[in-house]
Amino acid sequence: MTGTGQQLYYFDNYASTRTDPRVVEAMLPYFSERYGNSNSRSHGFGWAAEEAIDLGRERVANLIGAKAAEVLFTSGGTESCNLAVFGVARMYAEKGKHIVTTAVEHRAVMDPIRALEREGWEVTYLPVDQTGLIDIDALKGAIRDDTTLVSVIFGNNEIGTIQDSAAIGAVCKEKGVIFHLDACMGLDTEVIDVDAHGVDLLSMSGHKIYGPKGIGALYVRRRRPRVRLQPMMLGGGQERGMRHGTLNTPGIAGMGMAAELCRLERDADKVRMTALRDRMYKAFMELDEVYLNGHPTQRLPGALNVSFNFIEGESLMMGMPDIAVSSGSACTSATLEPSHVMRALGVGEDLVHTSIRFSLGRFTTAAEVDHAIEQCMGSANKLRDMSPLWEMFKEGVDMSTIEWKHD
Ligand SMILES: *Cc1c(COP(=O)(O)O)cnc(C)c1O
Protein backbone atom coordinates (compact mmCIF):
# COMPACT_ATOMS: atom_id res chain seq x y z
CA MET A 1 0.00 0.00 0.00
CA THR A 2 1.20 3.55 -0.67
CA GLY A 3 -0.94 5.68 1.62
CA THR A 4 1.67 8.34 2.32
CA GLY A 5 3.63 7.96 -0.87
CA GLN A 6 5.93 5.41 0.75
CA GLN A 7 5.55 1.64 0.58
CA LEU A 8 3.82 0.25 3.68
CA TYR A 9 3.80 -3.38 4.74
CA TYR A 10 0.64 -4.56 6.43
CA PHE A 11 1.02 -6.67 9.57
CA ASP A 12 -2.14 -5.55 11.34
CA ASN A 13 -4.68 -8.07 10.08
CA TYR A 14 -6.16 -8.48 13.58
CA ALA A 15 -7.21 -4.84 13.49
CA SER A 16 -8.82 -5.32 10.09
CA THR A 17 -8.26 -7.27 6.90
CA ARG A 18 -8.18 -6.16 3.30
CA THR A 19 -11.51 -6.84 1.63
CA ASP A 20 -10.89 -9.71 -0.77
CA PRO A 21 -11.31 -8.46 -4.38
CA ARG A 22 -13.75 -11.32 -5.00
CA VAL A 23 -15.84 -9.99 -2.13
CA VAL A 24 -15.84 -6.47 -3.55
CA GLU A 25 -16.94 -7.92 -6.89
CA ALA A 26 -19.85 -9.74 -5.24
CA MET A 27 -21.02 -6.55 -3.54
CA LEU A 28 -20.99 -4.12 -6.46
CA PRO A 29 -24.33 -4.98 -8.12
CA TYR A 30 -26.15 -4.28 -4.87
CA PHE A 31 -25.05 -0.66 -4.90
CA SER A 32 -25.63 0.13 -8.54
CA GLU A 33 -28.36 -2.08 -10.00
CA ARG A 34 -30.06 -4.21 -7.37
CA TYR A 35 -30.52 -1.52 -4.79
CA GLY A 36 -34.00 -2.44 -3.57
CA ASN A 37 -35.08 -3.01 0.03
CA SER A 38 -35.39 -6.69 0.87
CA ASN A 39 -38.60 -5.87 2.71
CA SER A 40 -40.26 -4.70 -0.53
CA ARG A 41 -42.27 -7.78 -1.33
CA SER A 42 -44.19 -6.29 -4.25
CA HIS A 43 -41.53 -5.92 -6.97
CA GLY A 44 -38.37 -7.31 -8.49
CA PHE A 45 -35.99 -4.86 -6.82
CA GLY A 46 -37.05 -6.17 -3.45
CA TRP A 47 -36.92 -9.79 -4.58
CA ALA A 48 -33.38 -9.37 -5.95
CA ALA A 49 -32.25 -7.97 -2.61
CA GLU A 50 -33.98 -10.76 -0.74
CA GLU A 51 -32.33 -13.36 -2.94
CA ALA A 52 -28.89 -11.91 -2.18
CA ILE A 53 -29.65 -11.94 1.53
CA ASP A 54 -30.84 -15.55 1.42
CA LEU A 55 -27.62 -16.55 -0.31
CA GLY A 56 -25.49 -14.60 2.17
CA ARG A 57 -27.29 -16.24 5.08
CA GLU A 58 -26.84 -19.68 3.55
CA ARG A 59 -23.11 -19.11 3.05
CA VAL A 60 -22.50 -17.79 6.55
CA ALA A 61 -24.49 -20.70 8.00
CA ASN A 62 -22.46 -23.17 5.92
CA LEU A 63 -19.21 -21.88 7.36
CA ILE A 64 -20.24 -22.86 10.91
CA GLY A 65 -22.47 -25.88 10.30
CA ALA A 66 -25.68 -23.98 11.06
CA LYS A 67 -29.05 -23.59 9.32
CA ALA A 68 -29.63 -20.40 7.37
CA ALA A 69 -32.62 -19.53 9.57
CA GLU A 70 -30.30 -19.44 12.60
CA VAL A 71 -28.14 -16.61 11.23
CA LEU A 72 -29.07 -12.97 11.69
CA PHE A 73 -27.17 -9.99 10.36
CA THR A 74 -25.89 -7.04 12.38
CA SER A 75 -23.68 -4.01 11.87
CA GLY A 76 -20.55 -5.87 12.95
CA GLY A 77 -18.87 -7.99 15.57
CA THR A 78 -19.47 -5.44 18.29
CA GLU A 79 -23.22 -5.41 17.73
CA SER A 80 -23.34 -9.21 17.54
CA CYS A 81 -21.54 -9.52 20.88
CA ASN A 82 -23.70 -6.82 22.50
CA LEU A 83 -26.88 -8.46 21.24
CA ALA A 84 -25.78 -11.88 22.48
CA VAL A 85 -24.87 -10.61 25.96
CA PHE A 86 -27.65 -8.09 26.56
CA GLY A 87 -30.20 -10.17 24.64
CA VAL A 88 -29.74 -13.30 26.76
CA ALA A 89 -29.22 -11.48 30.06
CA ARG A 90 -32.44 -9.52 29.72
CA MET A 91 -34.55 -12.27 28.17
CA TYR A 92 -33.67 -14.76 30.93
CA ALA A 93 -33.37 -12.31 33.84
CA GLU A 94 -36.15 -14.10 35.70
CA LYS A 95 -34.21 -17.36 35.61
CA GLY A 96 -31.13 -15.74 37.09
CA LYS A 97 -28.69 -12.88 36.95
CA HIS A 98 -25.30 -14.55 36.92
CA ILE A 99 -22.88 -14.54 33.98
CA VAL A 100 -19.60 -16.40 33.55
CA THR A 101 -16.95 -14.96 31.27
CA THR A 102 -13.15 -14.72 31.06
CA ALA A 103 -10.53 -12.13 31.89
CA VAL A 104 -9.41 -11.91 28.25
CA GLU A 105 -12.56 -10.92 26.35
CA HIS A 106 -12.73 -8.29 23.64
CA ARG A 107 -14.29 -5.07 24.86
CA ALA A 108 -17.37 -5.83 22.71
CA VAL A 109 -18.21 -8.51 25.30
CA MET A 110 -16.44 -7.15 28.37
CA ASP A 111 -18.08 -3.72 28.34
CA PRO A 112 -21.70 -4.93 28.00
CA ILE A 113 -21.06 -7.39 30.83
CA ARG A 114 -19.61 -4.59 32.97
CA ALA A 115 -22.74 -2.54 32.22
CA LEU A 116 -24.94 -5.44 33.37
CA GLU A 117 -22.85 -5.70 36.52
CA ARG A 118 -23.72 -2.08 37.28
CA GLU A 119 -27.39 -2.98 36.74
CA GLY A 120 -27.26 -5.75 39.32
CA TRP A 121 -26.00 -8.84 37.51
CA GLU A 122 -23.26 -10.90 39.15
CA VAL A 123 -20.29 -11.89 37.04
CA THR A 124 -17.56 -14.49 37.44
CA TYR A 125 -14.40 -13.65 35.48
CA LEU A 126 -12.40 -16.80 34.84
CA PRO A 127 -8.64 -16.24 35.02
CA VAL A 128 -6.29 -17.60 32.36
CA ASP A 129 -2.92 -19.31 32.63
CA GLN A 130 0.22 -17.68 31.21
CA THR A 131 -0.63 -18.99 27.72
CA GLY A 132 -4.07 -17.38 27.83
CA LEU A 133 -6.21 -20.49 28.35
CA ILE A 134 -9.04 -20.82 30.87
CA ASP A 135 -9.32 -23.91 33.03
CA ILE A 136 -12.30 -26.12 32.16
CA ASP A 137 -12.74 -27.34 35.73
CA ALA A 138 -12.79 -23.76 36.95
CA LEU A 139 -15.56 -23.09 34.43
CA LYS A 140 -17.49 -26.09 35.71
CA GLY A 141 -17.15 -24.82 39.25
CA ALA A 142 -18.21 -21.29 38.35
CA ILE A 143 -21.60 -22.19 36.86
CA ARG A 144 -24.43 -21.80 39.38
CA ASP A 145 -28.18 -22.41 39.39
CA ASP A 146 -28.78 -18.78 38.50
CA THR A 147 -26.22 -18.67 35.67
CA THR A 148 -27.87 -17.87 32.36
CA LEU A 149 -24.89 -17.18 30.10
CA VAL A 150 -21.32 -18.27 29.55
CA SER A 151 -19.52 -15.94 27.13
CA VAL A 152 -16.03 -16.84 25.91
CA ILE A 153 -13.76 -15.47 23.23
CA PHE A 154 -12.61 -18.07 20.66
CA GLY A 155 -9.35 -16.80 19.14
CA ASN A 156 -7.91 -13.94 21.15
CA ASN A 157 -7.41 -10.80 19.08
CA GLU A 158 -4.32 -9.69 21.03
CA ILE A 159 -2.37 -12.90 21.53
CA GLY A 160 -4.11 -15.43 19.27
CA THR A 161 -4.69 -18.09 21.94
CA ILE A 162 -7.59 -20.38 20.96
CA GLN A 163 -9.87 -21.53 23.78
CA ASP A 164 -11.08 -25.14 23.78
CA SER A 165 -14.57 -24.25 22.60
CA ALA A 166 -15.74 -27.86 22.30
CA ALA A 167 -14.89 -28.58 25.94
CA ILE A 168 -16.55 -25.33 27.04
CA GLY A 169 -19.64 -26.18 25.00
CA ALA A 170 -19.83 -29.64 26.56
CA VAL A 171 -19.78 -28.14 30.07
CA CYS A 172 -22.49 -25.63 29.15
CA LYS A 173 -24.69 -28.37 27.66
CA GLU A 174 -24.24 -30.51 30.78
CA LYS A 175 -25.19 -27.58 33.02
CA GLY A 176 -27.95 -26.29 30.76
CA VAL A 177 -26.62 -22.75 30.30
CA ILE A 178 -26.44 -20.74 27.10
CA PHE A 179 -22.99 -20.56 25.53
CA HIS A 180 -21.94 -17.51 23.49
CA LEU A 181 -18.70 -17.84 21.55
CA ASP A 182 -17.12 -14.62 20.28
CA ALA A 183 -15.67 -16.02 17.08
CA CYS A 184 -14.90 -12.71 15.39
CA MET A 185 -11.32 -13.92 15.12
CA GLY A 186 -10.41 -17.26 13.63
CA LEU A 187 -13.15 -18.30 11.23
CA ASP A 188 -10.78 -17.66 8.33
CA THR A 189 -8.53 -20.55 9.38
CA GLU A 190 -10.26 -22.67 12.06
CA VAL A 191 -13.20 -25.05 11.76
CA ILE A 192 -16.02 -24.30 14.18
CA ASP A 193 -19.14 -26.42 13.98
CA VAL A 194 -21.88 -25.05 16.21
CA ASP A 195 -23.29 -28.51 16.96
CA ALA A 196 -19.98 -30.28 17.54
CA HIS A 197 -18.80 -27.39 19.74
CA GLY A 198 -22.09 -27.03 21.61
CA VAL A 199 -22.38 -23.35 20.71
CA ASP A 200 -25.72 -21.57 21.21
CA LEU A 201 -24.72 -18.10 20.05
CA LEU A 202 -21.76 -17.22 17.84
CA SER A 203 -20.58 -13.74 16.91
CA MET A 204 -18.90 -12.98 13.58
CA SER A 205 -17.43 -9.87 12.01
CA GLY A 206 -17.09 -9.24 8.26
CA HIS A 207 -13.89 -7.23 8.26
CA LYS A 208 -11.86 -9.80 10.22
CA ILE A 209 -12.43 -12.44 7.52
CA TYR A 210 -11.67 -10.41 4.36
CA GLY A 211 -15.20 -9.06 4.11
CA PRO A 212 -16.35 -5.45 4.42
CA LYS A 213 -16.47 -3.37 7.58
CA GLY A 214 -19.81 -2.56 9.16
CA ILE A 215 -21.37 -6.00 8.72
CA GLY A 216 -21.52 -8.86 11.15
CA ALA A 217 -23.61 -11.89 11.92
CA LEU A 218 -24.92 -13.65 14.98
CA TYR A 219 -25.78 -17.33 15.03
CA VAL A 220 -28.75 -17.99 17.32
CA ARG A 221 -29.58 -21.64 18.04
CA ARG A 222 -33.16 -22.57 17.18
CA ARG A 223 -33.48 -26.07 18.56
CA ARG A 224 -32.27 -27.77 21.72
CA PRO A 225 -32.41 -25.21 23.13
CA ARG A 226 -34.32 -22.54 21.28
CA VAL A 227 -32.47 -19.38 22.29
CA ARG A 228 -34.45 -16.17 22.54
CA LEU A 229 -32.99 -12.69 22.65
CA GLN A 230 -34.43 -9.39 23.76
CA PRO A 231 -33.68 -6.99 20.87
CA MET A 232 -31.63 -3.86 21.54
CA MET A 233 -33.53 -1.66 19.13
CA LEU A 234 -37.06 -1.77 17.82
CA GLY A 235 -38.32 -1.17 14.32
CA GLY A 236 -39.35 -2.86 11.11
CA GLY A 237 -39.51 -6.44 12.36
CA GLN A 238 -36.55 -7.84 10.40
CA GLU A 239 -34.43 -10.81 11.51
CA ARG A 240 -37.20 -12.64 13.39
CA GLY A 241 -37.73 -9.61 15.60
CA MET A 242 -34.31 -9.89 17.18
CA ARG A 243 -32.57 -7.23 15.08
CA HIS A 244 -34.66 -4.57 13.42
CA GLY A 245 -33.71 -2.29 10.56
CA THR A 246 -33.32 -2.48 6.78
CA LEU A 247 -30.76 -5.11 5.92
CA ASN A 248 -27.39 -4.10 4.47
CA THR A 249 -27.69 -5.98 1.17
CA PRO A 250 -24.22 -5.17 -0.25
CA GLY A 251 -22.63 -5.93 3.12
CA ILE A 252 -24.48 -9.22 3.39
CA ALA A 253 -23.56 -10.23 -0.16
CA GLY A 254 -19.96 -9.41 0.77
CA MET A 255 -20.01 -11.20 4.08
CA GLY A 256 -21.56 -14.24 2.41
CA MET A 257 -18.83 -14.34 -0.20
CA ALA A 258 -16.18 -13.81 2.51
CA ALA A 259 -17.59 -16.76 4.46
CA GLU A 260 -17.69 -18.94 1.35
CA LEU A 261 -14.05 -18.14 0.54
CA CYS A 262 -13.04 -18.95 4.12
CA ARG A 263 -14.80 -22.30 3.93
CA LEU A 264 -13.07 -23.18 0.67
CA GLU A 265 -9.63 -21.77 1.42
CA ARG A 266 -9.16 -21.91 5.20
CA ASP A 267 -7.09 -25.09 5.23
CA ALA A 268 -4.62 -23.85 2.63
CA ASP A 269 -4.51 -20.36 4.19
CA LYS A 270 -3.79 -21.86 7.58
CA VAL A 271 -0.83 -23.87 6.33
CA ARG A 272 0.67 -20.91 4.47
CA MET A 273 0.12 -18.38 7.25
CA THR A 274 1.50 -20.70 9.92
CA ALA A 275 4.69 -21.23 7.93
CA LEU A 276 5.22 -17.50 7.37
CA ARG A 277 4.42 -16.66 10.99
CA ASP A 278 6.81 -19.32 12.29
CA ARG A 279 9.54 -18.11 9.96
CA MET A 280 9.15 -14.68 11.48
CA TYR A 281 9.22 -15.96 15.04
CA LYS A 282 12.28 -18.11 14.38
CA ALA A 283 14.13 -15.09 13.02
CA PHE A 284 13.22 -13.00 16.08
CA MET A 285 14.39 -15.81 18.37
CA GLU A 286 17.91 -15.24 17.07
CA LEU A 287 17.86 -12.12 19.24
CA ASP A 288 18.28 -12.76 22.97
CA GLU A 289 15.49 -12.06 25.41
CA VAL A 290 12.52 -12.42 23.06
CA TYR A 291 9.33 -13.84 24.52
CA LEU A 292 6.15 -15.06 22.86
CA ASN A 293 2.87 -13.84 24.36
CA GLY A 294 0.12 -16.41 23.91
CA HIS A 295 -0.03 -20.16 23.55
CA PRO A 296 2.95 -21.78 21.76
CA THR A 297 0.75 -24.05 19.61
CA GLN A 298 -2.97 -23.56 20.38
CA ARG A 299 -2.89 -20.21 18.63
CA LEU A 300 -4.33 -18.55 15.51
CA PRO A 301 -1.91 -18.91 12.59
CA GLY A 302 -1.62 -15.18 11.95
CA ALA A 303 -0.80 -14.23 15.55
CA LEU A 304 2.68 -13.21 16.62
CA ASN A 305 2.69 -11.11 19.78
CA VAL A 306 6.26 -10.88 21.03
CA SER A 307 8.06 -9.02 23.79
CA PHE A 308 11.55 -7.75 23.06
CA ASN A 309 13.01 -7.34 26.53
CA PHE A 310 14.69 -3.97 27.23
CA ILE A 311 13.06 -2.35 24.18
CA GLU A 312 10.02 -0.10 24.44
CA GLY A 313 7.43 -1.36 21.97
CA GLU A 314 6.67 2.19 20.89
CA SER A 315 10.36 2.87 20.13
CA LEU A 316 10.67 -0.36 18.18
CA MET A 317 7.66 0.61 16.10
CA MET A 318 9.12 4.05 15.40
CA GLY A 319 12.29 2.35 14.22
CA MET A 320 10.38 0.50 11.48
CA PRO A 321 8.02 3.15 10.11
CA ASP A 322 7.06 1.24 6.97
CA ILE A 323 5.78 -1.78 8.92
CA ALA A 324 2.14 -1.45 10.00
CA VAL A 325 1.82 -3.27 13.35
CA SER A 326 0.08 -2.75 16.66
CA SER A 327 1.62 -2.24 20.02
CA GLY A 328 1.08 -5.61 21.63
CA SER A 329 0.42 -4.30 25.08
CA ALA A 330 -1.70 -1.19 24.74
CA CYS A 331 -5.41 -1.66 25.06
CA THR A 332 -5.90 0.65 22.13
CA SER A 333 -3.18 2.46 20.26
CA ALA A 334 -4.54 5.69 21.71
CA THR A 335 -3.66 4.74 25.28
CA LEU A 336 -0.43 3.33 26.63
CA GLU A 337 -2.28 1.67 29.49
CA PRO A 338 -1.40 -2.06 29.49
CA SER A 339 -4.26 -4.14 28.16
CA HIS A 340 -6.38 -6.34 30.40
CA VAL A 341 -5.27 -9.34 28.32
CA MET A 342 -1.56 -8.83 29.00
CA ARG A 343 -2.35 -8.26 32.66
CA ALA A 344 -4.42 -11.45 32.79
CA LEU A 345 -1.49 -13.43 31.36
CA GLY A 346 0.64 -12.20 34.24
CA VAL A 347 3.21 -10.64 31.92
CA GLY A 348 5.59 -8.73 34.18
CA GLU A 349 5.59 -4.94 34.33
CA ASP A 350 9.05 -4.87 32.72
CA LEU A 351 7.99 -6.94 29.71
CA VAL A 352 4.51 -5.57 29.18
CA HIS A 353 5.58 -2.40 27.42
CA THR A 354 8.01 -4.24 25.16
CA SER A 355 5.49 -6.19 23.13
CA ILE A 356 4.52 -5.86 19.50
CA ARG A 357 1.65 -7.61 17.74
CA PHE A 358 2.38 -8.73 14.22
CA SER A 359 -0.73 -10.20 12.62
CA LEU A 360 -0.51 -11.94 9.27
CA GLY A 361 -3.34 -12.62 6.88
CA ARG A 362 -4.43 -14.20 3.63
CA PHE A 363 -2.56 -11.64 1.55
CA THR A 364 0.73 -11.61 3.49
CA THR A 365 3.63 -12.66 1.24
CA ALA A 366 7.02 -14.21 1.98
CA ALA A 367 8.72 -11.09 0.62
CA GLU A 368 6.76 -8.91 3.04
CA VAL A 369 7.68 -11.20 5.92
CA ASP A 370 11.37 -11.03 5.03
CA HIS A 371 11.25 -7.26 4.82
CA ALA A 372 9.51 -7.01 8.21
CA ILE A 373 12.07 -9.35 9.79
CA GLU A 374 14.92 -7.24 8.47
CA GLN A 375 13.37 -3.96 9.61
CA CYS A 376 12.41 -5.24 13.04
CA MET A 377 15.76 -6.91 13.75
CA GLY A 378 17.60 -3.80 12.59
CA SER A 379 15.50 -1.55 14.79
CA ALA A 380 15.80 -3.88 17.80
CA ASN A 381 19.58 -4.19 17.51
CA LYS A 382 20.02 -0.45 17.15
CA LEU A 383 17.88 0.29 20.23
CA ARG A 384 19.67 -2.29 22.34
CA ASP A 385 23.08 -0.97 21.30
CA MET A 386 22.05 2.40 22.69
CA SER A 387 20.53 1.02 25.89
CA PRO A 388 22.52 1.22 29.15
CA LEU A 389 20.13 -1.33 30.68
CA TRP A 390 20.89 -3.80 27.94
CA GLU A 391 24.61 -3.26 28.46
CA MET A 392 24.27 -3.94 32.19
CA PHE A 393 22.20 -7.02 31.49
CA LYS A 394 24.83 -8.34 29.07
CA GLU A 395 27.52 -7.73 31.69
CA GLY A 396 25.59 -9.99 34.02
CA VAL A 397 24.20 -7.40 36.42
CA ASP A 398 21.21 -8.83 38.26
CA MET A 399 18.60 -6.33 37.16
CA SER A 400 16.33 -7.03 40.11
CA THR A 401 18.96 -5.68 42.54
CA ILE A 402 19.21 -2.27 40.91
CA GLU A 403 17.95 0.55 43.09
CA TRP A 404 16.24 3.08 40.87
CA LYS A 405 16.67 6.68 41.85
CA HIS A 406 13.47 8.68 41.56
CA ASP A 407 13.41 12.44 41.75
C1 LIG B 1 -12.90 -7.18 16.02
C2 LIG B 1 -13.49 -7.97 17.12
C3 LIG B 1 -14.76 -7.66 17.62
C4 LIG B 1 -15.57 -6.48 17.12
O1 LIG B 1 -15.91 -6.60 15.76
P1 LIG B 1 -16.23 -5.28 14.89
O2 LIG B 1 -16.80 -5.84 13.62
O3 LIG B 1 -14.93 -4.59 14.68
O4 LIG B 1 -17.21 -4.46 15.64
C5 LIG B 1 -15.25 -8.44 18.64
N1 LIG B 1 -14.55 -9.48 19.14
C6 LIG B 1 -13.33 -9.81 18.68
C7 LIG B 1 -12.61 -10.99 19.24
C8 LIG B 1 -12.75 -9.07 17.65
O5 LIG B 1 -11.55 -9.39 17.21
The ligand as an ORCA input file, in Angstrom:
! r2SCAN-3c Opt
* xyz 0 1
  C     -12.897     -7.180     16.023
  C     -13.490     -7.965     17.115
  C     -14.759     -7.659     17.623
  C     -15.572     -6.484     17.121
  O     -15.913     -6.601     15.764
  P     -16.227     -5.282     14.891
  O     -16.797     -5.836     13.619
  O     -14.926     -4.591     14.680
  O     -17.207     -4.460     15.636
  C     -15.253     -8.438     18.641
  N     -14.553     -9.484     19.142
  C     -13.333     -9.810     18.680
  C     -12.611    -10.992     19.240
  C     -12.753     -9.071     17.653
  O     -11.547     -9.390     17.209
*
